């Protein structure tokens, strides 16, 4: 689910449905999620603080007294280098998501949690034949010992390419994670009440957590039939760059892969970027889709 972060006076909206990270907490290595959200930093800066002196007043101390380093003009006050904005509030102002358990909105996710429902389901036949790869013995090569996992219930092949100014060749080459990222980012901006036209050319950062792409593995099985734009269509960097390019955003844009903590790390990077004034708003999200049996098999045999 995408979210955008803003540092101006945009009033934070009610987001009792939780954060994207809270949604991905229940995920397993075989879970799927497309969370993005919008945040805003809407309070003024606190100004600058003067650091505490490192000089000790204990005359009996065995350690030599230390003085704070000096700046070029001889002034010992280092506050100009240390803005005290590390605790500046940052608010989430918009959210959208696609999650297992038939969750397509933050309200759906809230209901799933309140009713203690599970997002687990058998492996959809539209992904691959689960029976063909199943074996109860996890050590048997070429098989997996799981019958299900956490999958999106929607058809991930569906995508309105013309809406995003994409040709059929581009769309067929694109990882479904990128397609869903565009859709959910658009919805998150709608949720925030931010017209996408107002962000054109602005310093808006995009930070996305992601990992391996099954679609890339699928496209490169036979190089004679590889799609025209396979090189960029499944690249991990494009999970974030595709969003920046379509919405014409000029802030930092990168994809983070730290395994199961990817989305959380992306959120941390967005917060850091905002407080360093590298960007004024930020879109943060994470995605992972299980399309092929390959990683089910390898993770099963690794036990």
C-alpha atoms as one frame of an Amber mdcrd trajectory, in Angstrom:
protein
   0.000   0.000   0.000   1.503   3.289  -0.870   1.839   6.163   1.498   3.121
   9.648   0.970   4.904  11.775   3.458   4.559  15.491   3.657   6.425  18.115
   5.687   3.953  20.987   5.337   0.680  21.833   7.024  -1.392  18.954   5.708
  -3.679  17.722   8.464  -3.071  14.071   9.328  -6.050  11.866   8.520  -7.565
   9.170  10.579  -5.441   6.080  10.047  -6.781   3.833  12.770  -6.571   1.000
  10.291  -2.860   0.782  11.019   0.366   1.216   9.136   1.637  -0.747   6.160
   4.238  -2.340   8.376   1.639  -3.584  10.834  -0.078  -5.296   7.950   3.048
  -7.120   6.868   3.891  -8.322  10.370   1.712 -11.413   9.996   3.388 -12.349
   6.741   5.489 -15.475   6.326   8.253 -16.106   3.767   5.418 -17.186   1.464
   3.160 -14.201   2.032   2.264 -11.527  -0.446   1.786  -7.858   0.226   1.490
  -4.639  -1.695   1.470  -1.962   1.016   2.084   1.731   0.427   1.243   4.759
   2.549   1.570   8.536   2.669   3.110  10.399   5.553   3.407  14.047   6.412
   5.648  16.004   8.693   3.361  18.871   9.618   4.952  20.589  12.601   7.599
  23.344  12.484  11.246  22.608  13.086  12.438  22.873  16.678  15.445  24.926
  15.697  18.942  24.087  16.833  20.273  22.765  20.092  23.609  23.181  21.783
  25.256  19.841  22.548  26.317  19.010  26.066  29.954  19.704  26.792  32.132
  16.645  27.199  34.238  18.380  29.813  34.010  16.735  33.217  33.858  18.676
  36.479  35.216  15.783  38.485  38.734  16.847  39.514  39.450  13.331  40.789
  38.716  11.697  37.462  41.686   9.750  36.030  40.679  10.771  32.526  41.918
  14.001  30.962  39.426  16.779  30.499  38.042  17.093  26.981  36.745  20.137
  25.195  34.229  20.129  22.368  35.794  20.488  18.918  36.101  23.946  17.483
  34.653  25.212  14.239  36.542  27.323  11.744  35.708  30.633  13.423  36.896
  29.398  16.806  33.397  29.097  18.249  32.921  25.931  20.318  29.168  25.862
  19.688  28.561  22.974  17.249  24.786  23.519  17.095  24.973  24.674  13.489
  25.911  21.131  12.547  23.344  19.402  14.754  19.744  20.467  14.047  17.465
  19.086  16.735  14.815  17.649  14.437  15.259  13.953  15.178  11.912  13.879
  17.014   9.961  16.041  14.598   6.521  14.425  14.135   5.782  12.822  10.786
   2.199  11.869   9.984   0.732   9.326   7.583  -1.903  11.117   5.524  -2.936
   8.465   2.998  -2.997   4.694   2.640  -3.864   1.932   0.211  -3.106  -1.771
   0.026  -3.539  -5.202  -1.520  -3.103  -7.978   1.033  -3.964 -11.670   1.478
  -7.352 -12.463   2.955  -9.324 -10.491   0.352  -7.952  -7.222   1.706  -8.052
  -4.396  -0.844  -8.405  -1.375   1.463  -7.109  -0.357   4.907 -10.654  -0.852
   6.258 -10.622  -4.433   4.985  -7.375  -5.015   6.825  -8.829  -3.540   9.990
 -11.797  -5.907   9.754  -9.486  -8.883   9.156  -7.557  -8.069  12.333 -10.623
  -7.315  14.452 -12.298 -10.565  13.477  -9.112 -12.622  13.902  -9.335 -13.858
  10.340  -6.414 -15.441   8.527  -5.103 -14.587   5.081  -3.936 -18.164   4.456
  -5.313 -19.986   1.423  -4.442 -22.989  -0.754  -2.053 -22.266  -3.594  -4.191
 -20.811  -6.431  -4.250 -22.864  -9.588  -3.593 -19.669 -11.540  -0.058 -19.573
 -10.079   1.085 -23.163 -10.569  -0.082 -26.729  -9.957   0.441 -27.337  -6.251
  -0.232 -31.088  -6.607   2.517 -31.440  -9.182   5.151 -30.179  -6.752   3.810
 -31.407  -3.413   5.487 -34.131  -1.382   5.238 -34.620   2.387   8.966 -35.249
   2.654  10.671 -31.824   2.545  14.008 -33.431   1.725  12.796 -34.826  -1.592
  14.412 -32.798  -4.330  12.198 -30.853  -6.711   9.199 -30.791  -4.380   7.680
 -28.643  -1.628   5.828 -29.821   1.469   3.331 -26.971   1.775  -0.209 -26.922
   0.467  -0.839 -23.201   0.775   0.456 -19.826   1.821  -0.723 -16.205   1.793
  -1.872 -15.033  -1.648  -3.745 -12.106  -3.112  -7.171 -13.265  -4.232  -7.366
 -10.865  -7.175  -6.112 -11.836 -10.605  -2.625 -10.289 -10.682  -2.639 -10.399
 -14.495  -5.320  -7.703 -14.664  -3.915  -4.226 -15.324  -5.200  -1.071 -17.021
  -2.085  -0.276 -19.049  -3.520   2.687 -21.039  -4.464   4.448 -17.789  -0.762
   4.578 -16.929   0.278   5.464 -20.489   1.875   2.074 -21.086   1.872   0.050
 -24.280   0.902  -3.602 -24.412   4.566  -4.563 -24.891   5.623  -2.568 -21.832
   2.805  -3.923 -19.682   3.478  -7.562 -20.569   7.148  -7.085 -19.691   6.389
  -5.490 -16.319   6.535  -7.445 -13.104   3.007  -7.505 -11.598   4.586  -6.040
  -8.464   5.329  -2.883 -10.446   1.811  -2.783 -11.868   0.260  -3.113  -8.418
   2.686  -0.514  -7.089   1.405   2.032  -9.590  -2.231   1.252  -8.799  -1.862
   1.352  -5.051   0.257   4.508  -5.091  -2.498   6.229  -7.071  -5.050   5.085
  -4.486  -2.868   6.237  -1.579  -2.647   9.725  -3.058  -6.432   9.705  -3.469
  -6.747   8.666   0.162  -4.525  11.588   1.156  -6.533  14.036  -0.951  -3.409
  14.937  -2.921  -3.948  15.426  -6.693  -1.133  13.706  -8.542  -0.739  16.789
 -10.723   0.314  18.783  -7.652   3.368  16.544  -7.175   4.787  16.850 -10.681
   8.426  17.884 -10.519   8.364  18.074  -6.708  10.934  16.654  -4.304   8.929
  13.565  -3.423  10.899  10.485  -2.406   9.901   6.903  -3.180  11.142   4.113
  -0.927  10.050   0.536  -1.604  10.934  -2.724   0.104  11.218  -5.672  -2.261
  13.161  -8.837  -2.973  13.465 -11.473  -5.696  11.046 -11.301  -8.603   9.428
 -14.540  -9.766   8.278 -12.785 -12.924  11.859 -12.166 -14.015  12.675 -15.838
 -13.580   9.595 -16.719 -15.612  10.415 -14.296 -18.442  13.976 -15.551 -18.830
  13.218 -19.287 -18.932  13.471 -19.151 -22.715  15.470 -16.225 -24.063  13.927
 -16.742 -27.508  10.540 -15.684 -26.122  11.686 -13.087 -23.598   9.501  -9.918
 -23.651  10.818  -6.810 -25.363  11.370  -4.841 -22.149  12.324  -7.727 -19.875
  15.541  -5.987 -18.749  13.707  -3.096 -17.109  10.358  -4.777 -16.626  11.493
  -6.946 -13.732  14.474  -5.086 -12.307  14.180  -4.625  -8.547  15.130  -0.953
  -8.792  12.060  -0.351 -10.932   9.711  -1.121  -8.033  10.478   2.408  -6.866
  11.767   4.048 -10.036   8.624   3.162 -12.000   6.538   5.142  -9.514   8.899
   8.117  -9.608   8.923   8.092 -13.399   5.152   7.877 -13.909   4.272  10.527
 -11.322   7.314  12.668 -12.329   8.729  12.796  -8.810  12.196  14.312  -8.284
  13.122  13.103  -4.790  15.233  10.072  -3.805  14.014   6.829  -5.356  15.354
   3.410  -4.497  14.377  -0.144  -3.635  15.543  -1.757  -0.393  16.182  -5.477
  -0.001  16.928  -6.572   3.559  14.910  -9.796   3.358  11.929  -9.852   5.740
  12.672  -6.356   7.051  12.684  -4.688   3.627   9.492  -2.654   4.102  10.499
  -1.546   7.581  13.917  -0.494   6.311  12.293   1.439   3.462  10.131   3.255
   5.993  13.193   4.069   8.094  14.996   5.452   5.047  11.988   7.619   4.204
  11.883   9.058   7.723  15.596   9.757   7.613  15.321  11.418   4.210  12.512
  13.678   5.424  14.395  14.782   8.505  17.524  15.469   6.487  15.363  17.579
   4.171  16.343  15.453   1.191  12.671  15.395   0.234   9.492  17.146   1.306
   7.115  14.207   0.879   7.686  10.468   0.688   5.887   7.455  -0.706   6.757
   4.245   1.116   5.717   0.706   0.371   6.631  -2.925   0.049   5.647  -5.771
  -2.233   6.195  -9.456  -2.805   4.362 -11.905  -5.050   4.769 -15.681  -5.229
   4.170 -16.732  -8.817   6.384 -19.778  -9.407   7.120 -22.941  -7.396  10.898
 -22.489  -7.530  11.390 -20.686  -4.230   8.775 -22.832  -2.507  10.879 -25.851
  -3.453  14.235 -24.390  -2.412  12.937 -23.063   0.901  11.230 -26.391   1.618
  14.409 -28.397   1.051  16.443 -25.949   3.130  14.228 -26.813   6.148
